[in-house]
């Protein structure tokens, strides 16, 4: 969870850039929760942290699907692949 958003120039970012940034952020959050789960001795806390990690994984997958759709739409519009 980098929270680098203050350094970002959102006005100049493409939708693809935003999605790539969001995917990276979700992946970082997943790593954070997984790591935190290894540090706790409390079973309930560990389970919650692992569930949160799985949620972040799901968020990243949804964002990857959105990115793929965006790229396919662009391909159809331009008639060209990247």
C-alpha positions in Angstrom: 0.0 0.0 0.0 2.2 2.7 -1.3 -0.2 5.6 -1.2 2.0 7.5 -3.7 -1.0 9.4 -4.9 0.3 12.8 -3.7 3.2 12.4 -6.2 0.9 11.5 -9.1 -0.2 14.0 -11.8 -3.6 12.5 -12.3 -4.5 15.0 -15.0 -1.8 13.6 -17.3 -2.5 9.9 -16.6 -4.3 7.7 -19.1 -6.9 5.2 -18.0 -4.4 2.5 -18.6 -1.9 4.2 -16.3 -4.6 4.5 -13.6 -5.4 0.8 -13.9 -1.8 -0.2 -13.8 -1.2 1.9 -10.8 -4.2 0.5 -9.0 -3.2 -3.1 -9.8 0.3 -2.4 -8.4 -1.3 -0.9 -5.3 -3.6 -4.0 -4.8 -0.6 -6.3 -5.2 1.3 -4.3 -2.6 -1.7 -4.4 -0.2 -1.9 -8.2 -0.7 1.8 -8.6 0.2 1.3 -6.4 3.2 -1.6 -8.4 4.6 0.2 -11.7 4.0 3.3 -10.5 5.7 1.3 -9.1 8.6 -0.4 -12.5 9.0 2.9 -14.1 9.6 3.7 -11.7 12.4 0.7 -12.3 14.6 0.3 -15.1 17.1 -3.5 -14.6 17.2 -5.3 -17.1 15.0 -8.4 -14.9 14.5 -6.2 -11.9 13.5 -4.2 -14.1 11.1 -7.4 -15.4 9.5 -8.7 -11.8 9.0 -5.4 -10.7 7.5 -5.4 -13.6 5.1 -9.0 -12.9 4.1 -8.0 -9.3 3.4 -5.1 -10.5 1.3 -7.5 -12.6 -0.7 -9.8 -9.7 -1.2 -6.9 -7.6 -2.5 -6.0 -10.4 -4.9 -9.6 -10.3 -6.2 -9.5 -6.6 -6.6 -6.3 -6.9 -8.6 -7.9 -9.5 -10.9 -11.0 -7.3 -11.5 -8.6 -4.4 -12.4 -6.6 -6.7 -14.7 -9.9 -7.6 -16.5 -10.8 -4.0 -16.9 -7.3 -3.3 -18.3 -7.7 -6.1 -20.8 -11.1 -4.8 -21.9 -9.7 -1.3 -22.3 -6.8 -2.6 -24.4 -9.2 -4.7 -26.6 -11.5 -1.7 -27.1 -8.5 0.4 -28.1 -7.4 -2.4 -30.5 -10.9 -2.5 -32.1 -11.0 1.3 -32.4 -7.5 1.6 -34.0 -7.5 -1.7 -35.8 -4.0 -2.3 -34.3 -2.6 -4.2 -31.4 0.0 -2.7 -29.1 
